[in-house]
């Protein structure tokens, strides 16, 4: 109990303000998960879940009695979403690794034009539908930005689980909106991490792109057929 009390109350002094320790730790776990995802390691999923749980308590703000800058319902809700999709991705990658003769968790592939159009449509429609909901819950303005980051995070995480190389570009779209939102809401640790993610996700995109060309150039069959081409 003493450890939990310390964890919920601990802050890191920075200049004339302070960062919530849980926010910093949550983003460190998130970065480790992203690195694992780039390398297509199964452990990326459980590591990410730990970070999601920590960040959930941060973005709920005063719900946990913490001295958080503002309550961001979209950011909090997406941590719950992350956990659910991560369980799916963890299971899928683990099954792929067990079925692979070379122990690969996933082989990257392109989603295809139809899926890309569906992803763009879902991003726009989901943002429009969630904005009034988050607004009614009292999310920090601009509320559409909170909804955008939620939808983009959902689609990007699902895309990673399916093995779609495009999922990295969805993260770029999330970061473009998410960084200004987090800075304005006072979540500086998360904002800086999102800014770093913006460059990291571009690097991840090219890593998966090269892996896709290498694997399919060698006529290597996908461990899970649905994960490549028309169907992370």
Buried (B, 14 or more C-beta within 10 A) or exposed (E): EEEEEEEBEBBEEEEEEEBBBBBBBBBBBBBBBBBBBBEBBBBBBBBBBBBBBBBBBBBBBEEEEBEBBBBBBBBBBBBEBBBEBBBBBBEBBEBBBEEBEEEBBBBBBBBBEEBBEEBEEBBEEBBEEBBEBBBEBEBBBBBBBBBBBBBBBBBBBBBBBBBBBBBBBBBBBBBBBBBBBBBBBEBBBBBBBBBBBBEBBBEBBEBBBEBBEEBBEEEEEBBBEEBBBEBB
